Amino acid sequence: MTFLNRYSPLKKKEAIFGWKLVSPTVILISVLILYPVFYNIYLSFFDVSLSIGSENKFVGLSNYINILKDSTFWRSFGTTVAFTLITVIGSILLGLGVALLMNKKFFGRTLVRALLLLPYVTPLIAIVFSWKYVLLPIDGPLTKFLTLFGFSSGMDIINDPNNSFIVVSIFNIWRNFPFIYLMILSKLQAINEDYYEAAEIDGANSWQKFLHITLPELYFVIGSVALLRGIWNFYKFDEVYLMSKFANTLPIYIYEKAFTGVPQQGVAAAIATLLFLFMMVIIGYYVRKVLKW
């Protein structure tokens, strides 16, 4: 029995009409998403030539084998995983803390709530240039402040490979925590106050109310935003590249393979394919074990 046969004639007619309405959108999304994915997988089996008139050379699994033997790939992979974990956990903790504070009533709360969204809604390029100005090695405000405590005035925090990962991680947490704060705050306002009143009657303190009422109510929201931010940060390129090219995550490594030096777009496509497969496995496991959809 097909999906449509389970309906009455009227319902079946409505279902067919519904599919006719959504089919253009489904086709468009399929073209915009599925075609690039499959074309990228196709390119991963070739030595891609950028010369006009030259054909791509089929190399089979050579690109994948060379990648898995490349120590730079594994370093970039480890950096990407560390960056994703640190930024996701950091932004969730900061967003949760701010949301709990903003859920309290105080004078000017509406204005403060709006101002907290500025890092997320301000154009990225403007924020990056602001941070780079603050972190200038000689005349930057932060550098001048640190010299008061005996630090060198010539510190180049952003372009120092030893510091770039930390700076980029802090920047990402600061820029993206408002999204998590907003999601958590909306859920906090939907929690029934009767739960807290009943807990107070039973003698529960603030920590017990948070642990046994607030946190369970926020479980699905936190799990969902962790999944979204994890996907976005694992593929994060713009913020990392604009802030510091020395934080060598996999998206930057793919960019360098594809467009710098001697372009190796087949290798870059193979790396992107491996990332895609890795994320599909992680997402599938996360959805089943954490979100339990």
Secondary structure as GFF3:
##gff-version 3
##sequence-region A 1 293
A	DSSP	three_ten_helix	4	6	.	.	.	ID=ss1
A	DSSP	alpha_helix	9	29	.	.	.	ID=ss2
A	DSSP	pi_helix	30	34	.	.	.	ID=ss3
A	DSSP	alpha_helix	35	43	.	.	.	ID=ss4
A	DSSP	beta_strand	46	47	.	.	.	ID=ss5
A	DSSP	beta_strand	57	58	.	.	.	ID=ss6
A	DSSP	alpha_helix	62	68	.	.	.	ID=ss7
A	DSSP	alpha_helix	71	102	.	.	.	ID=ss8
A	DSSP	alpha_helix	109	115	.	.	.	ID=ss9
A	DSSP	alpha_helix	118	121	.	.	.	ID=ss10
A	DSSP	alpha_helix	124	134	.	.	.	ID=ss11
A	DSSP	alpha_helix	141	147	.	.	.	ID=ss12
A	DSSP	alpha_helix	161	188	.	.	.	ID=ss13
A	DSSP	alpha_helix	193	201	.	.	.	ID=ss14
A	DSSP	alpha_helix	206	209	.	.	.	ID=ss15
A	DSSP	pi_helix	210	214	.	.	.	ID=ss16
A	DSSP	alpha_helix	215	234	.	.	.	ID=ss17
A	DSSP	alpha_helix	238	243	.	.	.	ID=ss18
A	DSSP	alpha_helix	250	259	.	.	.	ID=ss19
A	DSSP	alpha_helix	265	286	.	.	.	ID=ss20
A	DSSP	pi_helix	287	291	.	.	.	ID=ss21
###
